[in-house]
Amino acid sequence: MAASVTRFLDPGAALAASADGLEFTESRPLGGAWVLDALWARLGIGKEMRRLLKGRRRDESAERVLFALVANRALAPSSKLAAAR
């Protein structure tokens, strides 16, 4: 029941109520990446990227790296090197 009630609290209060000895230090927004990923899929970009990468020296999973770089530029514009952080 306590877990059910804590979902109505702000993140810091929820953590304090549910975990003794733990301290809330920061949070990161995730909604933007989910929206961009859904748009990426709906437009068929990922499927097309995987098709283009097939048979090359790059693995098909490189499509996820390309998505991460695009999402980084869209959500928090920075360099490719900064995206690795």
A tleap script that builds the chain and sets N, CA, C and O, in Angstrom:
source leaprc.protein.ff14SB
mol = sequence {
  NMET ALA ALA SER VAL THR ARG PHE LEU ASP
  PRO GLY ALA ALA LEU ALA ALA SER ALA ASP
  GLY LEU GLU PHE THR GLU SER ARG PRO LEU
  GLY GLY ALA TRP VAL LEU ASP ALA LEU TRP
  ALA ARG LEU GLY ILE GLY LYS GLU MET ARG
  ARG LEU LEU LYS GLY ARG ARG ARG ASP GLU
  SER ALA GLU ARG VAL LEU PHE ALA LEU VAL
  ALA ASN ARG ALA LEU ALA PRO SER SER LYS
  LEU ALA ALA ALA CARG
}
set mol.1.N position { 0.823 -1.187 0.000 }
set mol.1.CA position { 0.000 0.000 0.000 }
set mol.1.C position { 0.872 1.258 0.000 }
set mol.1.O position { 0.543 2.249 -0.653 }
set mol.2.N position { 1.968 1.210 0.725 }
set mol.2.CA position { 2.863 2.369 0.779 }
set mol.2.C position { 3.418 2.692 -0.599 }
set mol.2.O position { 3.529 3.862 -0.968 }
set mol.3.N position { 3.766 1.665 -1.360 }
set mol.3.CA position { 4.282 1.890 -2.714 }
set mol.3.C position { 3.226 2.548 -3.590 }
set mol.3.O position { 3.552 3.373 -4.444 }
set mol.4.N position { 1.980 2.193 -3.386 }
set mol.4.CA position { 0.900 2.771 -4.172 }
set mol.4.C position { 0.721 4.248 -3.846 }
set mol.4.O position { 0.458 5.052 -4.740 }
set mol.5.N position { 0.857 4.607 -2.594 }
set mol.5.CA position { 0.685 5.994 -2.160 }
set mol.5.C position { 1.860 6.863 -2.622 }
set mol.5.O position { 1.668 8.028 -2.970 }
set mol.6.N position { 3.074 6.303 -2.628 }
set mol.6.CA position { 4.247 7.109 -2.976 }
set mol.6.C position { 4.248 7.578 -4.422 }
set mol.6.O position { 4.981 8.510 -4.753 }
set mol.7.N position { 3.456 6.970 -5.292 }
set mol.7.CA position { 3.426 7.429 -6.682 }
set mol.7.C position { 2.807 8.815 -6.828 }
set mol.7.O position { 2.964 9.454 -7.868 }
set mol.8.N position { 2.108 9.284 -5.803 }
set mol.8.CA position { 1.504 10.617 -5.833 }
set mol.8.C position { 2.427 11.686 -5.253 }
set mol.8.O position { 2.084 12.868 -5.270 }
set mol.9.N position { 3.588 11.290 -4.742 }
set mol.9.CA position { 4.541 12.223 -4.149 }
set mol.9.C position { 5.543 12.693 -5.191 }
set mol.9.O position { 5.728 12.044 -6.220 }
set mol.10.N position { 6.189 13.823 -4.922 }
set mol.10.CA position { 7.264 14.245 -5.809 }
set mol.10.C position { 8.419 13.256 -5.631 }
set mol.10.O position { 8.470 12.565 -4.613 }
set mol.11.N position { 9.359 13.168 -6.604 }
set mol.11.CA position { 10.401 12.134 -6.550 }
set mol.11.C position { 11.199 12.098 -5.248 }
set mol.11.O position { 11.463 11.019 -4.717 }
set mol.12.N position { 11.580 13.251 -4.735 }
set mol.12.CA position { 12.359 13.285 -3.497 }
set mol.12.C position { 11.583 12.746 -2.309 }
set mol.12.O position { 12.117 11.969 -1.518 }
set mol.13.N position { 10.328 13.152 -2.179 }
set mol.13.CA position { 9.498 12.682 -1.078 }
set mol.13.C position { 9.180 11.197 -1.218 }
set mol.13.O position { 9.117 10.480 -0.220 }
set mol.14.N position { 8.982 10.735 -2.440 }
set mol.14.CA position { 8.684 9.327 -2.668 }
set mol.14.C position { 9.859 8.456 -2.271 }
set mol.14.O position { 9.678 7.409 -1.648 }
set mol.15.N position { 11.070 8.884 -2.629 }
set mol.15.CA position { 12.254 8.119 -2.281 }
set mol.15.C position { 12.461 8.114 -0.775 }
set mol.15.O position { 12.797 7.082 -0.194 }
set mol.16.N position { 12.261 9.262 -0.144 }
set mol.16.CA position { 12.421 9.335 1.302 }
set mol.16.C position { 11.408 8.447 2.021 }
set mol.16.O position { 11.720 7.860 3.057 }
set mol.17.N position { 10.209 8.349 1.477 }
set mol.17.CA position { 9.162 7.543 2.107 }
set mol.17.C position { 9.373 6.054 1.884 }
set mol.17.O position { 8.919 5.242 2.689 }
set mol.18.N position { 10.050 5.682 0.812 }
set mol.18.CA position { 10.129 4.265 0.482 }
set mol.18.C position { 11.486 3.629 0.755 }
set mol.18.O position { 11.579 2.401 0.776 }
set mol.19.N position { 12.535 4.408 0.965 }
set mol.19.CA position { 13.861 3.818 1.135 }
set mol.19.C position { 14.638 4.532 2.226 }
set mol.19.O position { 15.089 5.663 2.042 }
set mol.20.N position { 14.790 3.873 3.351 }
set mol.20.CA position { 15.580 4.441 4.440 }
set mol.20.C position { 17.059 4.414 4.070 }
set mol.20.O position { 17.553 3.424 3.531 }
set mol.21.N position { 17.744 5.483 4.355 }
set mol.21.CA position { 19.168 5.552 4.104 }
set mol.21.C position { 19.555 5.992 2.699 }
set mol.21.O position { 20.737 6.228 2.445 }
set mol.22.N position { 18.610 6.111 1.786 }
set mol.22.CA position { 18.913 6.571 0.438 }
set mol.22.C position { 18.548 8.038 0.315 }
set mol.22.O position { 17.609 8.515 0.950 }
set mol.23.N position { 19.295 8.736 -0.502 }
set mol.23.CA position { 19.055 10.161 -0.691 }
set mol.23.C position { 18.839 10.456 -2.171 }
set mol.23.O position { 19.599 9.987 -3.018 }
set mol.24.N position { 17.812 11.225 -2.477 }
set mol.24.CA position { 17.536 11.617 -3.858 }
set mol.24.C position { 18.541 12.687 -4.254 }
set mol.24.O position { 18.640 13.721 -3.594 }
set mol.25.N position { 19.294 12.443 -5.335 }
set mol.25.CA position { 20.311 13.404 -5.738 }
set mol.25.C position { 19.985 14.117 -7.048 }
set mol.25.O position { 20.272 15.306 -7.186 }
set mol.26.N position { 19.391 13.412 -8.011 }
set mol.26.CA position { 19.056 14.044 -9.280 }
set mol.26.C position { 18.085 13.166 -10.061 }
set mol.26.O position { 17.876 11.997 -9.735 }
set mol.27.N position { 17.510 13.742 -11.075 }
set mol.27.CA position { 16.679 12.971 -11.995 }
set mol.27.C position { 16.984 13.448 -13.406 }
set mol.27.O position { 17.515 14.540 -13.609 }
set mol.28.N position { 16.642 12.615 -14.368 }
set mol.28.CA position { 16.878 12.969 -15.760 }
set mol.28.C position { 15.585 12.794 -16.537 }
set mol.28.O position { 14.880 11.801 -16.357 }
set mol.29.N position { 15.274 13.741 -17.390 }
set mol.29.CA position { 14.051 13.626 -18.191 }
set mol.29.C position { 14.193 12.509 -19.225 }
set mol.29.O position { 15.228 12.397 -19.882 }
set mol.30.N position { 13.168 11.696 -19.368 }
set mol.30.CA position { 13.198 10.599 -20.326 }
set mol.30.C position { 12.122 10.726 -21.397 }
set mol.30.O position { 12.219 10.084 -22.443 }
set mol.31.N position { 11.123 11.523 -21.161 }
set mol.31.CA position { 9.998 11.604 -22.082 }
set mol.31.C position { 10.373 12.023 -23.479 }
set mol.31.O position { 9.811 11.506 -24.445 }
set mol.32.N position { 11.305 12.943 -23.619 }
set mol.32.CA position { 11.703 13.419 -24.935 }
set mol.32.C position { 12.306 12.316 -25.787 }
set mol.32.O position { 12.013 12.217 -26.978 }
set mol.33.N position { 13.143 11.492 -25.186 }
set mol.33.CA position { 13.763 10.390 -25.929 }
set mol.33.C position { 12.715 9.376 -26.370 }
set mol.33.O position { 12.800 8.843 -27.476 }
set mol.34.N position { 11.729 9.103 -25.519 }
set mol.34.CA position { 10.665 8.162 -25.884 }
set mol.34.C position { 9.833 8.699 -27.060 }
set mol.34.O position { 9.486 7.954 -27.976 }
set mol.35.N position { 9.524 9.984 -27.020 }
set mol.35.CA position { 8.753 10.586 -28.106 }
set mol.35.C position { 9.554 10.534 -29.409 }
set mol.35.O position { 9.018 10.169 -30.455 }
set mol.36.N position { 10.827 10.896 -29.344 }
set mol.36.CA position { 11.658 10.852 -30.547 }
set mol.36.C position { 11.812 9.430 -31.070 }
set mol.36.O position { 11.820 9.215 -32.282 }
set mol.37.N position { 11.932 8.459 -30.173 }
set mol.37.CA position { 12.058 7.067 -30.598 }
set mol.37.C position { 10.785 6.595 -31.293 }
set mol.37.O position { 10.850 5.879 -32.292 }
set mol.38.N position { 9.628 6.994 -30.769 }
set mol.38.CA position { 8.355 6.636 -31.403 }
set mol.38.C position { 8.241 7.290 -32.780 }
set mol.38.O position { 7.780 6.661 -33.732 }
set mol.39.N position { 8.660 8.547 -32.884 }
set mol.39.CA position { 8.636 9.243 -34.170 }
set mol.39.C position { 9.604 8.587 -35.158 }
set mol.39.O position { 9.279 8.421 -36.334 }
set mol.40.N position { 10.779 8.220 -34.681 }
set mol.40.CA position { 11.801 7.537 -35.478 }
set mol.40.C position { 11.220 6.241 -36.056 }
set mol.40.O position { 11.412 5.934 -37.232 }
set mol.41.N position { 10.511 5.491 -35.214 }
set mol.41.CA position { 9.907 4.224 -35.651 }
set mol.41.C position { 8.743 4.475 -36.604 }
set mol.41.O position { 8.615 3.796 -37.623 }
set mol.42.N position { 7.905 5.439 -36.279 }
set mol.42.CA position { 6.720 5.709 -37.103 }
set mol.42.C position { 7.100 6.179 -38.509 }
set mol.42.O position { 6.423 5.852 -39.484 }
set mol.43.N position { 8.171 6.936 -38.601 }
set mol.43.CA position { 8.637 7.399 -39.906 }
set mol.43.C position { 9.437 6.333 -40.651 }
set mol.43.O position { 9.766 6.503 -41.825 }
set mol.44.N position { 9.746 5.239 -39.967 }
set mol.44.CA position { 10.476 4.136 -40.597 }
set mol.44.C position { 11.959 4.383 -40.752 }
set mol.44.O position { 12.626 3.703 -41.532 }
set mol.45.N position { 12.477 5.339 -40.025 }
set mol.45.CA position { 13.894 5.684 -40.156 }
set mol.45.C position { 14.777 4.534 -39.673 }
set mol.45.O position { 15.755 4.177 -40.330 }
set mol.46.N position { 14.429 3.960 -38.527 }
set mol.46.CA position { 15.228 2.859 -37.980 }
set mol.46.C position { 15.261 1.665 -38.909 }
set mol.46.O position { 16.320 1.077 -39.126 }
set mol.47.N position { 14.128 1.302 -39.454 }
set mol.47.CA position { 14.036 0.165 -40.377 }
set mol.47.C position { 14.896 0.413 -41.614 }
set mol.47.O position { 15.619 -0.473 -42.069 }
set mol.48.N position { 14.807 1.618 -42.145 }
set mol.48.CA position { 15.593 1.961 -43.333 }
set mol.48.C position { 17.083 1.991 -43.023 }
set mol.48.O position { 17.890 1.538 -43.834 }
set mol.49.N position { 17.456 2.513 -41.869 }
set mol.49.CA position { 18.870 2.542 -41.466 }
set mol.49.C position { 19.411 1.123 -41.342 }
set mol.49.O position { 20.512 0.835 -41.811 }
set mol.50.N position { 18.637 0.230 -40.707 }
set mol.50.CA position { 19.083 -1.162 -40.568 }
set mol.50.C position { 19.235 -1.813 -41.943 }
set mol.50.O position { 20.169 -2.585 -42.164 }
set mol.51.N position { 18.320 -1.506 -42.870 }
set mol.51.CA position { 18.420 -2.044 -44.226 }
set mol.51.C position { 19.695 -1.558 -44.909 }
set mol.51.O position { 20.398 -2.334 -45.556 }
set mol.52.N position { 19.987 -0.267 -44.760 }
set mol.52.CA position { 21.182 0.302 -45.384 }
set mol.52.C position { 22.474 -0.221 -44.754 }
set mol.52.O position { 23.491 -0.349 -45.435 }
set mol.53.N position { 22.434 -0.521 -43.467 }
set mol.53.CA position { 23.626 -1.010 -42.767 }
set mol.53.C position { 23.884 -2.493 -43.006 }
set mol.53.O position { 24.996 -2.973 -42.790 }
set mol.54.N position { 22.860 -3.221 -43.452 }
set mol.54.CA position { 22.990 -4.660 -43.685 }
set mol.54.C position { 24.028 -4.910 -44.784 }
set mol.54.O position { 24.018 -4.251 -45.824 }
set mol.55.N position { 24.909 -5.860 -44.538 }
set mol.55.CA position { 25.921 -6.210 -45.528 }
set mol.55.C position { 27.119 -5.278 -45.552 }
set mol.55.O position { 27.988 -5.412 -46.414 }
set mol.56.N position { 27.178 -4.355 -44.635 }
set mol.56.CA position { 28.335 -3.455 -44.549 }
set mol.56.C position { 29.177 -3.858 -43.353 }
set mol.56.O position { 28.826 -4.776 -42.611 }
set mol.57.N position { 30.268 -3.178 -43.178 }
set mol.57.CA position { 31.139 -3.492 -42.044 }
set mol.57.C position { 30.513 -3.073 -40.720 }
set mol.57.O position { 30.972 -3.497 -39.659 }
set mol.58.N position { 29.487 -2.260 -40.767 }
set mol.58.CA position { 28.795 -1.816 -39.553 }
set mol.58.C position { 27.729 -2.836 -39.167 }
set mol.58.O position { 27.078 -3.431 -40.026 }
set mol.59.N position { 27.569 -3.020 -37.901 }
set mol.59.CA position { 26.521 -3.900 -37.391 }
set mol.59.C position { 25.175 -3.198 -37.495 }
set mol.59.O position { 25.112 -1.970 -37.440 }
set mol.60.N position { 24.101 -3.962 -37.646 }
set mol.60.CA position { 22.767 -3.364 -37.731 }
set mol.60.C position { 22.414 -2.576 -36.477 }
set mol.60.O position { 21.611 -1.645 -36.537 }
set mol.61.N position { 23.009 -2.941 -35.333 }
set mol.61.CA position { 22.707 -2.225 -34.093 }
set mol.61.C position { 23.281 -0.804 -34.101 }
set mol.61.O position { 22.989 -0.017 -33.201 }
set mol.62.N position { 24.082 -0.476 -35.094 }
set mol.62.CA position { 24.592 0.896 -35.226 }
set mol.62.C position { 23.447 1.878 -35.415 }
set mol.62.O position { 23.606 3.074 -35.171 }
set mol.63.N position { 22.294 1.382 -35.846 }
set mol.63.CA position { 21.106 2.238 -35.984 }
set mol.63.C position { 20.752 2.892 -34.660 }
set mol.63.O position { 20.328 4.047 -34.639 }
set mol.64.N position { 20.918 2.171 -33.546 }
set mol.64.CA position { 20.625 2.727 -32.227 }
set mol.64.C position { 21.616 3.835 -31.869 }
set mol.64.O position { 21.252 4.808 -31.209 }
set mol.65.N position { 22.845 3.686 -32.298 }
set mol.65.CA position { 23.851 4.728 -32.066 }
set mol.65.C position { 23.478 5.970 -32.859 }
set mol.65.O position { 23.567 7.085 -32.345 }
set mol.66.N position { 23.063 5.786 -34.099 }
set mol.66.CA position { 22.636 6.923 -34.918 }
set mol.66.C position { 21.431 7.616 -34.292 }
set mol.66.O position { 21.356 8.844 -34.273 }
set mol.67.N position { 20.483 6.821 -33.776 }
set mol.67.CA position { 19.336 7.422 -33.098 }
set mol.67.C position { 19.789 8.226 -31.882 }
set mol.67.O position { 19.310 9.338 -31.657 }
set mol.68.N position { 20.702 7.674 -31.107 }
set mol.68.CA position { 21.188 8.374 -29.907 }
set mol.68.C position { 21.824 9.707 -30.270 }
set mol.68.O position { 21.628 10.695 -29.562 }
set mol.69.N position { 22.583 9.752 -31.362 }
set mol.69.CA position { 23.205 11.008 -31.789 }
set mol.69.C position { 22.157 12.031 -32.225 }
set mol.69.O position { 22.266 13.216 -31.911 }
set mol.70.N position { 21.146 11.565 -32.948 }
set mol.70.CA position { 20.072 12.462 -33.389 }
set mol.70.C position { 19.288 12.972 -32.187 }
set mol.70.O position { 18.991 14.163 -32.093 }
set mol.71.N position { 18.953 12.070 -31.270 }
set mol.71.CA position { 18.206 12.463 -30.075 }
set mol.71.C position { 19.009 13.453 -29.237 }
set mol.71.O position { 18.452 14.407 -28.692 }
set mol.72.N position { 20.309 13.228 -29.135 }
set mol.72.CA position { 21.163 14.154 -28.375 }
set mol.72.C position { 21.100 15.549 -28.983 }
set mol.72.O position { 20.973 16.539 -28.263 }
set mol.73.N position { 21.188 15.628 -30.301 }
set mol.73.CA position { 21.141 16.932 -30.966 }
set mol.73.C position { 19.785 17.594 -30.801 }
set mol.73.O position { 19.698 18.815 -30.676 }
set mol.74.N position { 18.725 16.792 -30.802 }
set mol.74.CA position { 17.376 17.346 -30.698 }
set mol.74.C position { 17.041 17.796 -29.279 }
set mol.74.O position { 16.371 18.812 -29.093 }
set mol.75.N position { 17.501 17.052 -28.285 }
set mol.75.CA position { 17.097 17.324 -26.903 }
set mol.75.C position { 18.079 18.202 -26.138 }
set mol.75.O position { 17.667 19.046 -25.343 }
set mol.76.N position { 19.356 18.011 -26.368 }
set mol.76.CA position { 20.379 18.783 -25.652 }
set mol.76.C position { 21.552 18.970 -26.600 }
set mol.76.O position { 22.554 18.265 -26.485 }
set mol.77.N position { 21.445 19.908 -27.532 }
set mol.77.CA position { 22.460 20.055 -28.571 }
set mol.77.C position { 23.877 20.158 -27.993 }
set mol.77.O position { 24.181 21.014 -27.163 }
set mol.78.N position { 24.717 19.251 -28.469 }
set mol.78.CA position { 26.115 19.251 -28.081 }
set mol.78.C position { 26.891 18.452 -29.139 }
set mol.78.O position { 26.308 17.974 -30.112 }
set mol.79.N position { 28.162 18.318 -28.947 }
set mol.79.CA position { 28.997 17.622 -29.921 }
set mol.79.C position { 28.801 16.110 -29.837 }
set mol.79.O position { 28.176 15.599 -28.908 }
set mol.80.N position { 29.354 15.402 -30.834 }
set mol.80.CA position { 29.304 13.943 -30.819 }
set mol.80.C position { 30.088 13.408 -29.624 }
set mol.80.O position { 29.686 12.426 -29.000 }
set mol.81.N position { 31.199 14.051 -29.313 }
set mol.81.CA position { 32.013 13.624 -28.173 }
set mol.81.C position { 31.229 13.793 -26.873 }
set mol.81.O position { 31.269 12.915 -26.011 }
set mol.82.N position { 30.518 14.908 -26.722 }
set mol.82.CA position { 29.724 15.146 -25.520 }
set mol.82.C position { 28.577 14.153 -25.405 }
set mol.82.O position { 28.154 13.820 -24.298 }
set mol.83.N position { 28.069 13.675 -26.542 }
set mol.83.CA position { 26.980 12.703 -26.532 }
set mol.83.C position { 27.401 11.396 -25.890 }
set mol.83.O position { 26.569 10.696 -25.314 }
set mol.84.N position { 28.668 11.058 -25.979 }
set mol.84.CA position { 29.175 9.822 -25.380 }
set mol.84.C position { 29.089 9.855 -23.854 }
set mol.84.O position { 29.022 8.803 -23.218 }
set mol.85.N position { 29.090 11.028 -23.272 }
set mol.85.CA position { 28.974 11.135 -21.816 }
set mol.85.C position { 27.567 10.812 -21.420 }
set mol.85.O position { 27.238 10.839 -20.234 }
savepdb mol mol.pdb
quit
